Amino acid sequence: MARTNDSDHFPTQQELKELAGRLVAGQTTMTLATAKGDEAWAAPVYYVYVKSAFYFLSSPSSRHIKETLHSGQASATLYASASTWTEIRGLQMTGCIRAADGKFEAMQVLREYLKKYPFTKDFFKKNVAPDLKMLSERFGVKLYKFIPTLVYYLDNQIQFAFRAEVQF
């Protein structure tokens, strides 16, 4: 699909899904946003996308975790680096954050995390299989997942202020 600022062609839902998928696969961090009372908060996290959720490691005592578990709501954004306004493209999402409690789920996500972020292998002892429990004990982190309920893909390369809901 050719993408220009003056194009009359707008992406189909399938094309949006592909564009969003490539964006998610090509980025490393997303910013989570939470609020409590009249104060908002944002926190960047490394993520892996597995089975319709964005998984990340975080301290249970961190502000974004405490606030979202209390309110049941969170927002997230991820975007590609851009040096001009015409290059801006990203995702805006609303949803919730939950602890990733399943052992099989955690093993699968940890495997994907180690693939995406090879430097994290240094966190584990040599000749010992990576284990989320050890990671939790050593760094005080737990595995969480952001589950989006509404996702918008935005892309100024398609058209200035282009924004469309995407299902993926």
Phi and psi in radians as a Rosetta constraint file:
Dihedral C 1 N 2 CA 2 C 2 CIRCULARHARMONIC -1.268 0.35
Dihedral N 2 CA 2 C 2 N 3 CIRCULARHARMONIC 2.385 0.35
Dihedral C 2 N 3 CA 3 C 3 CIRCULARHARMONIC -2.158 0.35
Dihedral N 3 CA 3 C 3 N 4 CIRCULARHARMONIC 2.041 0.35
Dihedral C 3 N 4 CA 4 C 4 CIRCULARHARMONIC -2.412 0.35
Dihedral N 4 CA 4 C 4 N 5 CIRCULARHARMONIC 2.825 0.35
Dihedral C 4 N 5 CA 5 C 5 CIRCULARHARMONIC -1.230 0.35
Dihedral N 5 CA 5 C 5 N 6 CIRCULARHARMONIC -0.398 0.35
Dihedral C 5 N 6 CA 6 C 6 CIRCULARHARMONIC -1.916 0.35
Dihedral N 6 CA 6 C 6 N 7 CIRCULARHARMONIC 0.358 0.35
Dihedral C 6 N 7 CA 7 C 7 CIRCULARHARMONIC -1.301 0.35
Dihedral N 7 CA 7 C 7 N 8 CIRCULARHARMONIC 2.502 0.35
Dihedral C 7 N 8 CA 8 C 8 CIRCULARHARMONIC -1.568 0.35
Dihedral N 8 CA 8 C 8 N 9 CIRCULARHARMONIC -0.133 0.35
Dihedral C 8 N 9 CA 9 C 9 CIRCULARHARMONIC -1.515 0.35
Dihedral N 9 CA 9 C 9 N 10 CIRCULARHARMONIC 2.153 0.35
Dihedral C 9 N 10 CA 10 C 10 CIRCULARHARMONIC -1.906 0.35
Dihedral N 10 CA 10 C 10 N 11 CIRCULARHARMONIC 2.510 0.35
Dihedral C 10 N 11 CA 11 C 11 CIRCULARHARMONIC -1.142 0.35
Dihedral N 11 CA 11 C 11 N 12 CIRCULARHARMONIC 2.552 0.35
Dihedral C 11 N 12 CA 12 C 12 CIRCULARHARMONIC -1.298 0.35
Dihedral N 12 CA 12 C 12 N 13 CIRCULARHARMONIC 2.972 0.35
Dihedral C 12 N 13 CA 13 C 13 CIRCULARHARMONIC -1.046 0.35
Dihedral N 13 CA 13 C 13 N 14 CIRCULARHARMONIC -0.677 0.35
Dihedral C 13 N 14 CA 14 C 14 CIRCULARHARMONIC -1.126 0.35
Dihedral N 14 CA 14 C 14 N 15 CIRCULARHARMONIC -0.751 0.35
Dihedral C 14 N 15 CA 15 C 15 CIRCULARHARMONIC -1.136 0.35
Dihedral N 15 CA 15 C 15 N 16 CIRCULARHARMONIC -0.679 0.35
Dihedral C 15 N 16 CA 16 C 16 CIRCULARHARMONIC -1.078 0.35
Dihedral N 16 CA 16 C 16 N 17 CIRCULARHARMONIC -0.754 0.35
Dihedral C 16 N 17 CA 17 C 17 CIRCULARHARMONIC -1.051 0.35
Dihedral N 17 CA 17 C 17 N 18 CIRCULARHARMONIC -0.747 0.35
Dihedral C 17 N 18 CA 18 C 18 CIRCULARHARMONIC -1.167 0.35
Dihedral N 18 CA 18 C 18 N 19 CIRCULARHARMONIC -0.761 0.35
Dihedral C 18 N 19 CA 19 C 19 CIRCULARHARMONIC -1.076 0.35
Dihedral N 19 CA 19 C 19 N 20 CIRCULARHARMONIC -0.792 0.35
Dihedral C 19 N 20 CA 20 C 20 CIRCULARHARMONIC -1.129 0.35
Dihedral N 20 CA 20 C 20 N 21 CIRCULARHARMONIC -0.723 0.35
Dihedral C 20 N 21 CA 21 C 21 CIRCULARHARMONIC -1.084 0.35
Dihedral N 21 CA 21 C 21 N 22 CIRCULARHARMONIC -0.735 0.35
Dihedral C 21 N 22 CA 22 C 22 CIRCULARHARMONIC -1.148 0.35
Dihedral N 22 CA 22 C 22 N 23 CIRCULARHARMONIC -0.669 0.35
Dihedral C 22 N 23 CA 23 C 23 CIRCULARHARMONIC -1.102 0.35
Dihedral N 23 CA 23 C 23 N 24 CIRCULARHARMONIC -0.829 0.35
Dihedral C 23 N 24 CA 24 C 24 CIRCULARHARMONIC -1.058 0.35
Dihedral N 24 CA 24 C 24 N 25 CIRCULARHARMONIC -0.775 0.35
Dihedral C 24 N 25 CA 25 C 25 CIRCULARHARMONIC -1.168 0.35
Dihedral N 25 CA 25 C 25 N 26 CIRCULARHARMONIC -0.516 0.35
Dihedral C 25 N 26 CA 26 C 26 CIRCULARHARMONIC -1.580 0.35
Dihedral N 26 CA 26 C 26 N 27 CIRCULARHARMONIC -0.107 0.35
Dihedral C 26 N 27 CA 27 C 27 CIRCULARHARMONIC -1.908 0.35
Dihedral N 27 CA 27 C 27 N 28 CIRCULARHARMONIC 2.895 0.35
Dihedral C 27 N 28 CA 28 C 28 CIRCULARHARMONIC -2.075 0.35
Dihedral N 28 CA 28 C 28 N 29 CIRCULARHARMONIC -0.458 0.35
Dihedral C 28 N 29 CA 29 C 29 CIRCULARHARMONIC -2.159 0.35
Dihedral N 29 CA 29 C 29 N 30 CIRCULARHARMONIC 2.598 0.35
Dihedral C 29 N 30 CA 30 C 30 CIRCULARHARMONIC -2.264 0.35
Dihedral N 30 CA 30 C 30 N 31 CIRCULARHARMONIC 2.719 0.35
Dihedral C 30 N 31 CA 31 C 31 CIRCULARHARMONIC -1.868 0.35
Dihedral N 31 CA 31 C 31 N 32 CIRCULARHARMONIC 2.174 0.35
Dihedral C 31 N 32 CA 32 C 32 CIRCULARHARMONIC -1.632 0.35
Dihedral N 32 CA 32 C 32 N 33 CIRCULARHARMONIC 2.460 0.35
Dihedral C 32 N 33 CA 33 C 33 CIRCULARHARMONIC -2.176 0.35
Dihedral N 33 CA 33 C 33 N 34 CIRCULARHARMONIC 2.340 0.35
Dihedral C 33 N 34 CA 34 C 34 CIRCULARHARMONIC -2.357 0.35
Dihedral N 34 CA 34 C 34 N 35 CIRCULARHARMONIC 3.009 0.35
Dihedral C 34 N 35 CA 35 C 35 CIRCULARHARMONIC -2.639 0.35
Dihedral N 35 CA 35 C 35 N 36 CIRCULARHARMONIC 2.624 0.35
Dihedral C 35 N 36 CA 36 C 36 CIRCULARHARMONIC -2.477 0.35
Dihedral N 36 CA 36 C 36 N 37 CIRCULARHARMONIC 2.121 0.35
Dihedral C 36 N 37 CA 37 C 37 CIRCULARHARMONIC 1.084 0.35
Dihedral N 37 CA 37 C 37 N 38 CIRCULARHARMONIC -2.205 0.35
Dihedral C 37 N 38 CA 38 C 38 CIRCULARHARMONIC -1.825 0.35
Dihedral N 38 CA 38 C 38 N 39 CIRCULARHARMONIC 0.375 0.35
Dihedral C 38 N 39 CA 39 C 39 CIRCULARHARMONIC -2.064 0.35
Dihedral N 39 CA 39 C 39 N 40 CIRCULARHARMONIC 2.250 0.35
Dihedral C 39 N 40 CA 40 C 40 CIRCULARHARMONIC -1.769 0.35
Dihedral N 40 CA 40 C 40 N 41 CIRCULARHARMONIC 2.765 0.35
Dihedral C 40 N 41 CA 41 C 41 CIRCULARHARMONIC -2.541 0.35
Dihedral N 41 CA 41 C 41 N 42 CIRCULARHARMONIC 2.545 0.35
Dihedral C 41 N 42 CA 42 C 42 CIRCULARHARMONIC -2.317 0.35
Dihedral N 42 CA 42 C 42 N 43 CIRCULARHARMONIC 2.480 0.35
Dihedral C 42 N 43 CA 43 C 43 CIRCULARHARMONIC -2.498 0.35
Dihedral N 43 CA 43 C 43 N 44 CIRCULARHARMONIC 2.198 0.35
Dihedral C 43 N 44 CA 44 C 44 CIRCULARHARMONIC -1.424 0.35
Dihedral N 44 CA 44 C 44 N 45 CIRCULARHARMONIC 2.481 0.35
Dihedral C 44 N 45 CA 45 C 45 CIRCULARHARMONIC -2.445 0.35
Dihedral N 45 CA 45 C 45 N 46 CIRCULARHARMONIC 2.603 0.35
Dihedral C 45 N 46 CA 46 C 46 CIRCULARHARMONIC -1.303 0.35
Dihedral N 46 CA 46 C 46 N 47 CIRCULARHARMONIC 2.519 0.35
Dihedral C 46 N 47 CA 47 C 47 CIRCULARHARMONIC -2.417 0.35
Dihedral N 47 CA 47 C 47 N 48 CIRCULARHARMONIC 2.800 0.35
Dihedral C 47 N 48 CA 48 C 48 CIRCULARHARMONIC -2.265 0.35
Dihedral N 48 CA 48 C 48 N 49 CIRCULARHARMONIC 2.479 0.35
Dihedral C 48 N 49 CA 49 C 49 CIRCULARHARMONIC -1.776 0.35
Dihedral N 49 CA 49 C 49 N 50 CIRCULARHARMONIC 2.045 0.35
Dihedral C 49 N 50 CA 50 C 50 CIRCULARHARMONIC -2.408 0.35
Dihedral N 50 CA 50 C 50 N 51 CIRCULARHARMONIC 2.179 0.35
Dihedral C 50 N 51 CA 51 C 51 CIRCULARHARMONIC 0.849 0.35
Dihedral N 51 CA 51 C 51 N 52 CIRCULARHARMONIC 1.011 0.35
Dihedral C 51 N 52 CA 52 C 52 CIRCULARHARMONIC 1.221 0.35
Dihedral N 52 CA 52 C 52 N 53 CIRCULARHARMONIC 0.314 0.35
Dihedral C 52 N 53 CA 53 C 53 CIRCULARHARMONIC -2.450 0.35
Dihedral N 53 CA 53 C 53 N 54 CIRCULARHARMONIC 2.638 0.35
Dihedral C 53 N 54 CA 54 C 54 CIRCULARHARMONIC -1.765 0.35
Dihedral N 54 CA 54 C 54 N 55 CIRCULARHARMONIC 1.983 0.35
Dihedral C 54 N 55 CA 55 C 55 CIRCULARHARMONIC -1.693 0.35
Dihedral N 55 CA 55 C 55 N 56 CIRCULARHARMONIC 2.514 0.35
Dihedral C 55 N 56 CA 56 C 56 CIRCULARHARMONIC -2.687 0.35
Dihedral N 56 CA 56 C 56 N 57 CIRCULARHARMONIC 2.803 0.35
Dihedral C 56 N 57 CA 57 C 57 CIRCULARHARMONIC -1.782 0.35
Dihedral N 57 CA 57 C 57 N 58 CIRCULARHARMONIC 2.413 0.35
Dihedral C 57 N 58 CA 58 C 58 CIRCULARHARMONIC -2.773 0.35
Dihedral N 58 CA 58 C 58 N 59 CIRCULARHARMONIC 2.765 0.35
Dihedral C 58 N 59 CA 59 C 59 CIRCULARHARMONIC -1.318 0.35
Dihedral N 59 CA 59 C 59 N 60 CIRCULARHARMONIC 2.346 0.35
Dihedral C 59 N 60 CA 60 C 60 CIRCULARHARMONIC -1.071 0.35
Dihedral N 60 CA 60 C 60 N 61 CIRCULARHARMONIC -0.358 0.35
Dihedral C 60 N 61 CA 61 C 61 CIRCULARHARMONIC -1.628 0.35
Dihedral N 61 CA 61 C 61 N 62 CIRCULARHARMONIC 0.026 0.35
Dihedral C 61 N 62 CA 62 C 62 CIRCULARHARMONIC -1.195 0.35
Dihedral N 62 CA 62 C 62 N 63 CIRCULARHARMONIC 2.650 0.35
Dihedral C 62 N 63 CA 63 C 63 CIRCULARHARMONIC -1.051 0.35
Dihedral N 63 CA 63 C 63 N 64 CIRCULARHARMONIC -0.768 0.35
Dihedral C 63 N 64 CA 64 C 64 CIRCULARHARMONIC -1.146 0.35
Dihedral N 64 CA 64 C 64 N 65 CIRCULARHARMONIC -0.566 0.35
Dihedral C 64 N 65 CA 65 C 65 CIRCULARHARMONIC -1.282 0.35
Dihedral N 65 CA 65 C 65 N 66 CIRCULARHARMONIC -0.837 0.35
Dihedral C 65 N 66 CA 66 C 66 CIRCULARHARMONIC -1.045 0.35
Dihedral N 66 CA 66 C 66 N 67 CIRCULARHARMONIC -0.763 0.35
Dihedral C 66 N 67 CA 67 C 67 CIRCULARHARMONIC -1.174 0.35
Dihedral N 67 CA 67 C 67 N 68 CIRCULARHARMONIC -0.744 0.35
Dihedral C 67 N 68 CA 68 C 68 CIRCULARHARMONIC -1.265 0.35
Dihedral N 68 CA 68 C 68 N 69 CIRCULARHARMONIC -0.617 0.35
Dihedral C 68 N 69 CA 69 C 69 CIRCULARHARMONIC -1.193 0.35
Dihedral N 69 CA 69 C 69 N 70 CIRCULARHARMONIC -0.514 0.35
Dihedral C 69 N 70 CA 70 C 70 CIRCULARHARMONIC -1.288 0.35
Dihedral N 70 CA 70 C 70 N 71 CIRCULARHARMONIC -0.807 0.35
Dihedral C 70 N 71 CA 71 C 71 CIRCULARHARMONIC -1.517 0.35
Dihedral N 71 CA 71 C 71 N 72 CIRCULARHARMONIC -0.443 0.35
Dihedral C 71 N 72 CA 72 C 72 CIRCULARHARMONIC 1.419 0.35
Dihedral N 72 CA 72 C 72 N 73 CIRCULARHARMONIC 0.080 0.35
Dihedral C 72 N 73 CA 73 C 73 CIRCULARHARMONIC -2.296 0.35
Dihedral N 73 CA 73 C 73 N 74 CIRCULARHARMONIC 2.647 0.35
Dihedral C 73 N 74 CA 74 C 74 CIRCULARHARMONIC -2.749 0.35
Dihedral N 74 CA 74 C 74 N 75 CIRCULARHARMONIC 2.799 0.35
Dihedral C 74 N 75 CA 75 C 75 CIRCULARHARMONIC -2.153 0.35
Dihedral N 75 CA 75 C 75 N 76 CIRCULARHARMONIC 2.798 0.35
Dihedral C 75 N 76 CA 76 C 76 CIRCULARHARMONIC -2.590 0.35
Dihedral N 76 CA 76 C 76 N 77 CIRCULARHARMONIC 2.669 0.35
Dihedral C 76 N 77 CA 77 C 77 CIRCULARHARMONIC -2.461 0.35
Dihedral N 77 CA 77 C 77 N 78 CIRCULARHARMONIC 2.567 0.35
Dihedral C 77 N 78 CA 78 C 78 CIRCULARHARMONIC -2.480 0.35
Dihedral N 78 CA 78 C 78 N 79 CIRCULARHARMONIC 2.611 0.35
Dihedral C 78 N 79 CA 79 C 79 CIRCULARHARMONIC -2.734 0.35
Dihedral N 79 CA 79 C 79 N 80 CIRCULARHARMONIC 2.705 0.35
Dihedral C 79 N 80 CA 80 C 80 CIRCULARHARMONIC -1.424 0.35
Dihedral N 80 CA 80 C 80 N 81 CIRCULARHARMONIC 2.635 0.35
Dihedral C 80 N 81 CA 81 C 81 CIRCULARHARMONIC -1.071 0.35
Dihedral N 81 CA 81 C 81 N 82 CIRCULARHARMONIC 2.400 0.35
Dihedral C 81 N 82 CA 82 C 82 CIRCULARHARMONIC -2.425 0.35
Dihedral N 82 CA 82 C 82 N 83 CIRCULARHARMONIC 2.401 0.35
Dihedral C 82 N 83 CA 83 C 83 CIRCULARHARMONIC -1.824 0.35
Dihedral N 83 CA 83 C 83 N 84 CIRCULARHARMONIC -0.174 0.35
Dihedral C 83 N 84 CA 84 C 84 CIRCULARHARMONIC -2.401 0.35
Dihedral N 84 CA 84 C 84 N 85 CIRCULARHARMONIC 2.802 0.35
Dihedral C 84 N 85 CA 85 C 85 CIRCULARHARMONIC -1.114 0.35
Dihedral N 85 CA 85 C 85 N 86 CIRCULARHARMONIC -0.468 0.35
Dihedral C 85 N 86 CA 86 C 86 CIRCULARHARMONIC -1.258 0.35
Dihedral N 86 CA 86 C 86 N 87 CIRCULARHARMONIC -0.258 0.35
Dihedral C 86 N 87 CA 87 C 87 CIRCULARHARMONIC -1.648 0.35
Dihedral N 87 CA 87 C 87 N 88 CIRCULARHARMONIC -0.098 0.35
Dihedral C 87 N 88 CA 88 C 88 CIRCULARHARMONIC -1.129 0.35
Dihedral N 88 CA 88 C 88 N 89 CIRCULARHARMONIC 2.192 0.35
Dihedral C 88 N 89 CA 89 C 89 CIRCULARHARMONIC -2.683 0.35
Dihedral N 89 CA 89 C 89 N 90 CIRCULARHARMONIC 2.497 0.35
Dihedral C 89 N 90 CA 90 C 90 CIRCULARHARMONIC -3.068 0.35
Dihedral N 90 CA 90 C 90 N 91 CIRCULARHARMONIC -2.972 0.35
Dihedral C 90 N 91 CA 91 C 91 CIRCULARHARMONIC -2.120 0.35
Dihedral N 91 CA 91 C 91 N 92 CIRCULARHARMONIC 2.452 0.35
Dihedral C 91 N 92 CA 92 C 92 CIRCULARHARMONIC -2.066 0.35
Dihedral N 92 CA 92 C 92 N 93 CIRCULARHARMONIC 2.238 0.35
Dihedral C 92 N 93 CA 93 C 93 CIRCULARHARMONIC -2.392 0.35
Dihedral N 93 CA 93 C 93 N 94 CIRCULARHARMONIC 2.623 0.35
Dihedral C 93 N 94 CA 94 C 94 CIRCULARHARMONIC -2.176 0.35
Dihedral N 94 CA 94 C 94 N 95 CIRCULARHARMONIC 2.654 0.35
Dihedral C 94 N 95 CA 95 C 95 CIRCULARHARMONIC 3.044 0.35
Dihedral N 95 CA 95 C 95 N 96 CIRCULARHARMONIC -2.557 0.35
Dihedral C 95 N 96 CA 96 C 96 CIRCULARHARMONIC -2.470 0.35
Dihedral N 96 CA 96 C 96 N 97 CIRCULARHARMONIC 2.817 0.35
Dihedral C 96 N 97 CA 97 C 97 CIRCULARHARMONIC -2.012 0.35
Dihedral N 97 CA 97 C 97 N 98 CIRCULARHARMONIC 2.329 0.35
Dihedral C 97 N 98 CA 98 C 98 CIRCULARHARMONIC -2.304 0.35
Dihedral N 98 CA 98 C 98 N 99 CIRCULARHARMONIC 2.671 0.35
Dihedral C 98 N 99 CA 99 C 99 CIRCULARHARMONIC -1.214 0.35
Dihedral N 99 CA 99 C 99 N 100 CIRCULARHARMONIC 2.464 0.35
Dihedral C 99 N 100 CA 100 C 100 CIRCULARHARMONIC -1.629 0.35
Dihedral N 100 CA 100 C 100 N 101 CIRCULARHARMONIC 1.714 0.35
Dihedral C 100 N 101 CA 101 C 101 CIRCULARHARMONIC -1.664 0.35
Dihedral N 101 CA 101 C 101 N 102 CIRCULARHARMONIC -0.409 0.35
Dihedral C 101 N 102 CA 102 C 102 CIRCULARHARMONIC -1.204 0.35
Dihedral N 102 CA 102 C 102 N 103 CIRCULARHARMONIC 2.342 0.35
Dihedral C 102 N 103 CA 103 C 103 CIRCULARHARMONIC -1.124 0.35
Dihedral N 103 CA 103 C 103 N 104 CIRCULARHARMONIC -0.773 0.35
Dihedral C 103 N 104 CA 104 C 104 CIRCULARHARMONIC -1.139 0.35
Dihedral N 104 CA 104 C 104 N 105 CIRCULARHARMONIC -0.744 0.35
Dihedral C 104 N 105 CA 105 C 105 CIRCULARHARMONIC -1.012 0.35
Dihedral N 105 CA 105 C 105 N 106 CIRCULARHARMONIC -0.826 0.35
Dihedral C 105 N 106 CA 106 C 106 CIRCULARHARMONIC -1.107 0.35
Dihedral N 106 CA 106 C 106 N 107 CIRCULARHARMONIC -0.717 0.35
Dihedral C 106 N 107 CA 107 C 107 CIRCULARHARMONIC -1.112 0.35
Dihedral N 107 CA 107 C 107 N 108 CIRCULARHARMONIC -0.775 0.35
Dihedral C 107 N 108 CA 108 C 108 CIRCULARHARMONIC -1.103 0.35
Dihedral N 108 CA 108 C 108 N 109 CIRCULARHARMONIC -0.785 0.35
Dihedral C 108 N 109 CA 109 C 109 CIRCULARHARMONIC -1.173 0.35
Dihedral N 109 CA 109 C 109 N 110 CIRCULARHARMONIC -0.737 0.35
Dihedral C 109 N 110 CA 110 C 110 CIRCULARHARMONIC -1.067 0.35
Dihedral N 110 CA 110 C 110 N 111 CIRCULARHARMONIC -0.696 0.35
Dihedral C 110 N 111 CA 111 C 111 CIRCULARHARMONIC -1.052 0.35
Dihedral N 111 CA 111 C 111 N 112 CIRCULARHARMONIC -0.791 0.35
Dihedral C 111 N 112 CA 112 C 112 CIRCULARHARMONIC -1.159 0.35
Dihedral N 112 CA 112 C 112 N 113 CIRCULARHARMONIC -0.657 0.35
Dihedral C 112 N 113 CA 113 C 113 CIRCULARHARMONIC -1.100 0.35
Dihedral N 113 CA 113 C 113 N 114 CIRCULARHARMONIC -0.784 0.35
Dihedral C 113 N 114 CA 114 C 114 CIRCULARHARMONIC -1.138 0.35
Dihedral N 114 CA 114 C 114 N 115 CIRCULARHARMONIC -0.581 0.35
Dihedral C 114 N 115 CA 115 C 115 CIRCULARHARMONIC -1.185 0.35
Dihedral N 115 CA 115 C 115 N 116 CIRCULARHARMONIC -0.787 0.35
Dihedral C 115 N 116 CA 116 C 116 CIRCULARHARMONIC -1.287 0.35
Dihedral N 116 CA 116 C 116 N 117 CIRCULARHARMONIC -0.608 0.35
Dihedral C 116 N 117 CA 117 C 117 CIRCULARHARMONIC -2.156 0.35
Dihedral N 117 CA 117 C 117 N 118 CIRCULARHARMONIC 1.371 0.35
Dihedral C 117 N 118 CA 118 C 118 CIRCULARHARMONIC -0.992 0.35
Dihedral N 118 CA 118 C 118 N 119 CIRCULARHARMONIC -0.501 0.35
Dihedral C 118 N 119 CA 119 C 119 CIRCULARHARMONIC -1.081 0.35
Dihedral N 119 CA 119 C 119 N 120 CIRCULARHARMONIC -0.363 0.35
Dihedral C 119 N 120 CA 120 C 120 CIRCULARHARMONIC -1.237 0.35
Dihedral N 120 CA 120 C 120 N 121 CIRCULARHARMONIC -0.258 0.35
Dihedral C 120 N 121 CA 121 C 121 CIRCULARHARMONIC -1.085 0.35
Dihedral N 121 CA 121 C 121 N 122 CIRCULARHARMONIC -0.462 0.35
Dihedral C 121 N 122 CA 122 C 122 CIRCULARHARMONIC -1.177 0.35
Dihedral N 122 CA 122 C 122 N 123 CIRCULARHARMONIC -0.282 0.35
Dihedral C 122 N 123 CA 123 C 123 CIRCULARHARMONIC -1.305 0.35
Dihedral N 123 CA 123 C 123 N 124 CIRCULARHARMONIC -0.269 0.35
Dihedral C 123 N 124 CA 124 C 124 CIRCULARHARMONIC -1.860 0.35
Dihedral N 124 CA 124 C 124 N 125 CIRCULARHARMONIC 2.669 0.35
Dihedral C 124 N 125 CA 125 C 125 CIRCULARHARMONIC -1.167 0.35
Dihedral N 125 CA 125 C 125 N 126 CIRCULARHARMONIC 2.559 0.35
Dihedral C 125 N 126 CA 126 C 126 CIRCULARHARMONIC -1.074 0.35
Dihedral N 126 CA 126 C 126 N 127 CIRCULARHARMONIC 2.522 0.35
Dihedral C 126 N 127 CA 127 C 127 CIRCULARHARMONIC 1.070 0.35
Dihedral N 127 CA 127 C 127 N 128 CIRCULARHARMONIC 0.358 0.35
Dihedral C 127 N 128 CA 128 C 128 CIRCULARHARMONIC -2.137 0.35
Dihedral N 128 CA 128 C 128 N 129 CIRCULARHARMONIC 2.293 0.35
Dihedral C 128 N 129 CA 129 C 129 CIRCULARHARMONIC -1.079 0.35
Dihedral N 129 CA 129 C 129 N 130 CIRCULARHARMONIC 2.344 0.35
Dihedral C 129 N 130 CA 130 C 130 CIRCULARHARMONIC -0.984 0.35
Dihedral N 130 CA 130 C 130 N 131 CIRCULARHARMONIC 2.371 0.35
Dihedral C 130 N 131 CA 131 C 131 CIRCULARHARMONIC -2.460 0.35
Dihedral N 131 CA 131 C 131 N 132 CIRCULARHARMONIC 2.287 0.35
Dihedral C 131 N 132 CA 132 C 132 CIRCULARHARMONIC -1.137 0.35
Dihedral N 132 CA 132 C 132 N 133 CIRCULARHARMONIC -0.587 0.35
Dihedral C 132 N 133 CA 133 C 133 CIRCULARHARMONIC -1.081 0.35
Dihedral N 133 CA 133 C 133 N 134 CIRCULARHARMONIC -0.783 0.35
Dihedral C 133 N 134 CA 134 C 134 CIRCULARHARMONIC -1.105 0.35
Dihedral N 134 CA 134 C 134 N 135 CIRCULARHARMONIC -0.728 0.35
Dihedral C 134 N 135 CA 135 C 135 CIRCULARHARMONIC -1.076 0.35
Dihedral N 135 CA 135 C 135 N 136 CIRCULARHARMONIC -0.723 0.35
Dihedral C 135 N 136 CA 136 C 136 CIRCULARHARMONIC -1.125 0.35
Dihedral N 136 CA 136 C 136 N 137 CIRCULARHARMONIC -0.779 0.35
Dihedral C 136 N 137 CA 137 C 137 CIRCULARHARMONIC -1.167 0.35
Dihedral N 137 CA 137 C 137 N 138 CIRCULARHARMONIC -0.697 0.35
Dihedral C 137 N 138 CA 138 C 138 CIRCULARHARMONIC -1.281 0.35
Dihedral N 138 CA 138 C 138 N 139 CIRCULARHARMONIC -0.706 0.35
Dihedral C 138 N 139 CA 139 C 139 CIRCULARHARMONIC -1.993 0.35
Dihedral N 139 CA 139 C 139 N 140 CIRCULARHARMONIC -0.066 0.35
Dihedral C 139 N 140 CA 140 C 140 CIRCULARHARMONIC 1.208 0.35
Dihedral N 140 CA 140 C 140 N 141 CIRCULARHARMONIC 0.542 0.35
Dihedral C 140 N 141 CA 141 C 141 CIRCULARHARMONIC -1.974 0.35
Dihedral N 141 CA 141 C 141 N 142 CIRCULARHARMONIC 2.790 0.35
Dihedral C 141 N 142 CA 142 C 142 CIRCULARHARMONIC -2.269 0.35
Dihedral N 142 CA 142 C 142 N 143 CIRCULARHARMONIC 2.853 0.35
Dihedral C 142 N 143 CA 143 C 143 CIRCULARHARMONIC -1.598 0.35
Dihedral N 143 CA 143 C 143 N 144 CIRCULARHARMONIC 2.234 0.35
Dihedral C 143 N 144 CA 144 C 144 CIRCULARHARMONIC -2.195 0.35
Dihedral N 144 CA 144 C 144 N 145 CIRCULARHARMONIC 2.870 0.35
Dihedral C 144 N 145 CA 145 C 145 CIRCULARHARMONIC -2.368 0.35
Dihedral N 145 CA 145 C 145 N 146 CIRCULARHARMONIC 2.370 0.35
Dihedral C 145 N 146 CA 146 C 146 CIRCULARHARMONIC -1.642 0.35
Dihedral N 146 CA 146 C 146 N 147 CIRCULARHARMONIC 2.118 0.35
Dihedral C 146 N 147 CA 147 C 147 CIRCULARHARMONIC -1.888 0.35
Dihedral N 147 CA 147 C 147 N 148 CIRCULARHARMONIC 1.849 0.35
Dihedral C 147 N 148 CA 148 C 148 CIRCULARHARMONIC -1.275 0.35
Dihedral N 148 CA 148 C 148 N 149 CIRCULARHARMONIC 2.425 0.35
Dihedral C 148 N 149 CA 149 C 149 CIRCULARHARMONIC -1.894 0.35
Dihedral N 149 CA 149 C 149 N 150 CIRCULARHARMONIC -0.332 0.35
Dihedral C 149 N 150 CA 150 C 150 CIRCULARHARMONIC -2.562 0.35
Dihedral N 150 CA 150 C 150 N 151 CIRCULARHARMONIC 2.230 0.35
Dihedral C 150 N 151 CA 151 C 151 CIRCULARHARMONIC -2.276 0.35
Dihedral N 151 CA 151 C 151 N 152 CIRCULARHARMONIC 2.266 0.35
Dihedral C 151 N 152 CA 152 C 152 CIRCULARHARMONIC -2.008 0.35
Dihedral N 152 CA 152 C 152 N 153 CIRCULARHARMONIC 2.350 0.35
Dihedral C 152 N 153 CA 153 C 153 CIRCULARHARMONIC -1.740 0.35
Dihedral N 153 CA 153 C 153 N 154 CIRCULARHARMONIC 2.265 0.35
Dihedral C 153 N 154 CA 154 C 154 CIRCULARHARMONIC -2.128 0.35
Dihedral N 154 CA 154 C 154 N 155 CIRCULARHARMONIC 2.509 0.35
Dihedral C 154 N 155 CA 155 C 155 CIRCULARHARMONIC -2.787 0.35
Dihedral N 155 CA 155 C 155 N 156 CIRCULARHARMONIC 1.834 0.35
Dihedral C 155 N 156 CA 156 C 156 CIRCULARHARMONIC -1.252 0.35
Dihedral N 156 CA 156 C 156 N 157 CIRCULARHARMONIC -0.216 0.35
Dihedral C 156 N 157 CA 157 C 157 CIRCULARHARMONIC -1.256 0.35
Dihedral N 157 CA 157 C 157 N 158 CIRCULARHARMONIC -0.456 0.35
Dihedral C 157 N 158 CA 158 C 158 CIRCULARHARMONIC -1.371 0.35
Dihedral N 158 CA 158 C 158 N 159 CIRCULARHARMONIC -0.873 0.35
Dihedral C 158 N 159 CA 159 C 159 CIRCULARHARMONIC -2.929 0.35
Dihedral N 159 CA 159 C 159 N 160 CIRCULARHARMONIC 2.564 0.35
Dihedral C 159 N 160 CA 160 C 160 CIRCULARHARMONIC -0.957 0.35
Dihedral N 160 CA 160 C 160 N 161 CIRCULARHARMONIC 2.262 0.35
Dihedral C 160 N 161 CA 161 C 161 CIRCULARHARMONIC 1.141 0.35
Dihedral N 161 CA 161 C 161 N 162 CIRCULARHARMONIC 0.393 0.35
Dihedral C 161 N 162 CA 162 C 162 CIRCULARHARMONIC -1.120 0.35
Dihedral N 162 CA 162 C 162 N 163 CIRCULARHARMONIC 2.280 0.35
Dihedral C 162 N 163 CA 163 C 163 CIRCULARHARMONIC -2.650 0.35
Dihedral N 163 CA 163 C 163 N 164 CIRCULARHARMONIC 2.226 0.35
Dihedral C 163 N 164 CA 164 C 164 CIRCULARHARMONIC -2.534 0.35
Dihedral N 164 CA 164 C 164 N 165 CIRCULARHARMONIC 2.488 0.35
Dihedral C 164 N 165 CA 165 C 165 CIRCULARHARMONIC -1.156 0.35
Dihedral N 165 CA 165 C 165 N 166 CIRCULARHARMONIC 2.458 0.35
Dihedral C 165 N 166 CA 166 C 166 CIRCULARHARMONIC -2.301 0.35
Dihedral N 166 CA 166 C 166 N 167 CIRCULARHARMONIC 2.428 0.35
Dihedral C 166 N 167 CA 167 C 167 CIRCULARHARMONIC -1.788 0.35
Dihedral N 167 CA 167 C 167 N 168 CIRCULARHARMONIC 2.060 0.35
